[in-house]
Amino acid sequence: MTIFVTGCARSGTSLTTGVLGALGVQLGTVNRLNEIDAVRDKIIKPYLESMGRDRLGQYPLADRENLKPFPDFRARVLAAMGPAQVYKCAKLGPLWPLWKEHFPGARYIIVRRHAEDIVDSCHRASFMRKAPDWHKWVEFHLECFEGMKRELNCIEVWPFKAVSGDLSDYKAMAEFVGKPWNEDAVRKQIRPNQWHGN
């Protein structure tokens, strides 16, 4: 089973991916934000640039109705993932038709956060600087997520609930990916004082 984690940047995708690891999903070689650099830097960013879109996924955003063909996308992603069962990518939403084409049997976890909290976090993060209107940027992603939910095998999770002590979304996520629930391991991933919604 291949699992993809996405959501607006600043929503808690890193935390959610860490929780998957704590539940026994193989993360592979990841950086401190639980990203696989080889996929992000060698495949996703160049693909966005090839269409004249922002490599950071900020502005201009990819046009999901007019994505360029990428014949060997699946093979390249799997090779870059190595032993990993999951790949986290906040840029996946606008590109979801490409992922659907090449990974039709994958499971997708959409990480959610309230729009105003995302906008506030984007204004405070120095590297989130390109979108002229963060509200419209969030709205665009929400439209993408609605399309994903219609077409793909998805579940939504809200990390802020876990930070507040309610682990129900992550428990549902464990069932969704076929892993036994381990509350102690999950709680060790959650550090409320470090919650920034990354």
Secondary structure, 3 states (H helix, E strand, C coil): CCEEEEECCCCCHHHHHHHHHHCCCCCCCCCCCCCCHHHHHHHHHHHHHHCCCCCCCCCCCCCCCCCCCCCCHHHHHHHHHCCCCEEECCCCHHHHHHHHHHCCCCEEEEECCCHHHHHHHHHHCCCCCCCCCHHHHHHHHHHHHHHHHHHCEEEEECHHHHHCCCCHHHHHHHHHCCCCCCHHHHHHHCCHHHCCCC
